[in-house]
Amino acid sequence: MFSPLFSGLFMSLQNRAGRFIGFTNFQLLFGERRFSTNISLTIIYVVVNVTLIICTGLMAAHLITEDSKFVRFIRPLYLIPWIIPPVASGILFSSLYDGNYGPIPYLVRIITGNTFMPLANTRLSIFAVISHEYWRSFPFAMLFIAAGLTTISKEIYEAATIDGAGKWRQFRLITLPLLKSHLFIITLMTTNTTLQSSEVIYSLTRGGPGYSTETIAVRMFKDAFVYFDINTGATIGVFLLLIATILMLVYSRMMLARESDAVE
């Protein structure tokens, strides 16, 4: 575990000739306009994805906790996006968005009469990769939240109904407070996963067109394994590691607080 960690750290402090240059790689990286774009795209990618995943995961979790034949039938179907390998789903979405043969551009062309090529559009391409990440990630959030919903006693809702509380008030005053720890933890986990997602975007757009979908993780992959600039790739990797460590510490603190509440 520690060998690749320190190896990556040492490479981030060296140039291509293996000479120690201190934090020069970090200075060069943070001085780039390209890396500023990488950070901005990463923030958009993570915030929009996590917001959609948590909100729709919460709604879907209510559906799969209902006890009916239809729900029992569709419950396994929710897992399909999650079990498909990321690269395979990336190729699938690439075919869906293909400007010449894809069904989505074809339907838009029929309805509006305009050409629709999201993967070739510098403004729309980021939303195309967001839709992909959302599609494959929300089942995990849904299952995690559903597990939290099953821990809430139905007697609490029955008592609230007797007291005259409607569905929205029950959701606001009972469901959300009792799901707070689950929602916080799944938000951290989803954020960390989305932040480090590289194969999903690379398989779909290669980070293009231009740099319009090149998040920090994709930039790291391209520099290290496409352009073979291992030192810059390691520098970006250390930066990502710092962010992931912060999220991990927050997650660990949340888990400890949850355990303390359970003991009390």
N, C-alpha and C positions, 0 to 999 in steps of 0.2 A: 504493500500500500504506500509506503513512504518513498520507495525507490523512484517511481515515475513522478511523484509529487516534487521531490527535490531536484530531480533531473530536469523537469520542466522549468522550475524556478531558476536553476543555473543557466539554462539555455536562454532564458529571457534577459539575462544579464551579460550575454556574450553576443559578438557579431558573427557573421557567417564563417569567419576564419577561426573561430573558437577563442578569440581574444576577449578578455574581460573588459567591458565598457560601462559597467554600473547601470544606471537607470536611463541611459541614452535611448534605448529602444522605447521605453515608456514616454519619454519626452517627445520623440519623433512621432509616436503613435497619437498622442493627445494633441499634437500640433497639426494633424491632418484634418482637412475639411471632410475627407472621405470617412474617417472614423467618427466624426461628429454626426454625419449622416447615418452611419451604422447604429449609433446610440439612439438617435431620434426614431429610426425605423423599429428598433428593438422595443422602445417604450410603447410605440403605437401597437406593435404586434402583440406584446404581452398584455397591455391594459385592455384592448378591445377583446382579445381572446378570453382572458380570465373573466371579464365582465359577462360576456355571452355564455361562457361555460357554466358559471355559477348560477346565473339567473335561470337559464333554461334547464340546468341540471336540477335546480330546486323544484321547478314545476313538474319535470318528468318524474322526479322522485315520489311526488304525491301520487302519480298515476300508477307506478309499479308497486306501490304498497297496498293498492286496492285489491281485495280478494274477489276476483271474478275469472271466469273461464277465458275471456278475451285478454285480460291482463296477463294471465299465466301463459297464454300463447305468445304474446308479443314480447314478454320479458326477455327471453333469450335473444331476440332479434336486436335488441338495443346493444348487445355486446359485439355485433359484427364489426363496426368501425374500429373497435378497440383491439380486436384480435388480428386484424389485417396488418401485415408488416408495413412500416411507414413508407418505405421506398415503393412498394407495390401500390399503396393507396395514392402516393404521389403521381405515379404513372397513370393511374385511373383518373385522377382529377385533371391531369394534363390532357387526356383524351376528351374529357367532358368540356374543357375550355378551348379546345383546338379551334382556331378561327376558321378553318376550312371544312372540317368534318364534325366538329363537336356539336352535340345536341343543344347545349345552352346558347352558343352564338347563333345557331340556326333558328331557334325559337325567337330570340331577340330580333333577328333580321326579319322574320315573318311578321312580327307584331309591330315593330317600329319602322322597318325598311332601312335601318342603318346597320352598318358593319360593326360587329361587336367582337373585339379581340382582346380580352382582359389581360392575357399573359404577355401581350406585346405593348400594352399601354403602361407607361411609367406611373400613372396615378392609380389605375385600377388593379395593377398586378399585386400590390400589397394586400388588397382585400380578397383577392383570389386565394392567396396562400393562407390568409386568416380563416377563410371558409373551410379550407382543408384541415388545418389544425383543430379548429372547433369541431368539425365532424368526427374526427377520430379521438378527441380527448374528452368530450362531454360525457360519454358513458361511465368513465371512472368517477367523475364528480357526482353523477347521478346515483351510482351505487353507494358511494360513501355517504351522501346525504340521506339516502333511503335507509341506510343502516342506523343513522341517527334518529330518523323519524320513528323507527320501530321501537326505540327505547323510551319514547314518550307515552305515558299511560293514557289509555282512552278515557279513563275516569276523569282526567283533568278536563278534557273537552266536553264530556257529559255534564260536568259541574258548571262549566262556563256556559253551555247551552241553557241549562236551567236558570242561570243568572241573567239570561237575555243577551248574551254576547253573540254577535253574528260571526259569519265565517271570516270576514276580513279582520275583525277585532281579535278573534281567536288566533289568527295567523300572526298578527302584529304583537300581541301581548303574551302568547303562549309558545307558538312554534318557533319564532325567531329567537327569543331569549334562550330557550332550551336547546336550540341548535347552534348557538353562538360559537361554541368551541369547535364543533364539526365544520362549520362554515369557515372559520378562521384557519383551521388546519388544512382543509382542502384548497383554500385560496393560496396558502403558502406553497403547498405541494404542486399545484397547477402552475403557479408563477415560476417556480424553479424549473419544472419540466419544459415549459414553453420558452423560458429564457435560454435554455441550452439546446433547443431544437435546431438541428442543422440539416440532418438527412431529409427531413420533410420538405423544407424549402428548396434544398439543392436538387432534389429529385424532380421538383416541379418547375423551377425557373432558373436554376443555377445562380440565383442571386440577381438576375436581370429582370427586365432589360436595363442595361447599364448597371447601376447600383441600387435600383428602386426597391429590391426585396432583399438586399444584402444586410441581414442583421449581424450582430456581433458574432454569434456562433457560426454563421455561414462564412463570414470574413475569416474567422480563425481556421475553418476547414479548408478554404480555398488557398490561403497563404501557406498553410503547413503541407497540404497534400496534393494541391493542384500546381502551385507555383514553387513548391519545395523551399519556401522561405521559413524554415523551421523556427528560427529565432523570433520572428514577428508573430508567428502562430503561437509560440509558447508565451510571448508577452500578453497576447489577447487571452490566452488560456488562464494565465494568472489573474488577469482582471476579472474574468468570469468566475474564477474560483473564489475571489474575495466577495463578490456579490452573493454567490451560492452559500458561502460560509455565514454571511450575515443572516440570510434567510434560514439557514439551519439552526443558528443560535436562537432566533426568534421562535422557530418551530419547537425546539427543545424546551425553551422556557414556557411555551404554551402548554406543552405536554405535562411538565412538572406542576404547573398551576392547576391543570385539570385533575391530576392525581391527588393534589392537596385538597381540592374541593370534594373529591369522592371520599377521601378519608374522613373529612369533617362531616 
